[in-house]
Amino acid sequence: MEDEKLKSLHQKRTGWLTRNDNRLEGEFYGMPSPREREREAVLAYWVGEERRAEVFAEFRPEPLAIGNVAASIISSVSVQEISLLDKLKKDWESIVGPVNVKQCQPCALEGSQLRIEVYASTWLYILKSQSRIIQGRVEAYSNGAIKAVTFAAARASRK
């Protein structure tokens, strides 16, 4: 009876035990969130500790082949964007100046928008106030390929 309940629940909610809450960057990456821990504890209580691992394995989604994951990532990246971002990184000092280059770097190009990582929150404020000037210089450097810039705080491990 319980097995039928579990299977019907699994069919209704594919990926029910995936741990997606903390899949983004941060210090808790890969660890279950409080909501996920509570959900797993309730399920473990329901099926019993001796069947816990078996049931959890049935609920988790099948792993994806690395070839499929790599192919989807590669197909989503434009060679022109990578080339332009690489050129921007090489000439970044000439674009933003010798003082600003120590505080930020271009990190991603999504379509016509450049994301710039800033190492300190005070510099984030300063660079945001200069965003029109920097955007104009980046747009001129890229011959109009980049139309907008956004600033974001850099992750601690990136600096």
SESE-122374 format. One record per residue (C-alpha): x, y, z. Coordinates in steps of 0.2 Angstrom, whole numbers, plus 5000, padded with zeros to 4 digits. Layout:
XYZ...
***
This chain:
500050005000501450125005502450084989500950124978500750294987502550334984502550284966500950384963501750534972503350514962502350504945501450664950503050764955504550714945506050784953505250804969506850774979507950874969508951004978508751164968508651294982510451314985511051274967511551454964513251524970513551554988514251475003512851345005513051284987512651094986511951085004510051065006509051215011508051215027506451175017507351035008507950965024506250965032505450885017506750745017506550725036504650705034504850575020506250475030505050475045503650415034504550265026505750225040507550255042507950075035507150115018507650295017509050285005508150164993506650284992507650434990508650354976506950314967506350494969507950584963507950614944509050514933510850594930511150674914512550614902514050734902514050744883512250804883512550934896514150994887513251004870511851114877513151234885514251244870512751274858512151414869513851514868514251624854515951624847515851814843515351854861516851754868517951844856517352014860517351974879519151914877519652074868518752184881519752094895521352134886521052314883520052344899521352474907521252584891519352584892519052614911520652694916522152634927521152674944519552584939520452434931521052384949519252384955518252294942518252174927517152124913516451954917515051904905514251964889512451914886511851974869512152164869512352184888514052174897514052124915515552204925516052124942516552254955517652194970517052314983515352384988516052564989516752554971515152474965514252634970515652744962515652644946513752644945513752834945514952824931513952704921513552814907515352864904515852684904514452624894514852754880516652694880516252514879514952544866516252644856517552504858516352374852515752474837513952474844513852284848513752314867512252434871512152414890513252384905512752314922513752314938513752164951514752134966516052004963516051834972517351824985518251684976518451774960519551914965
***
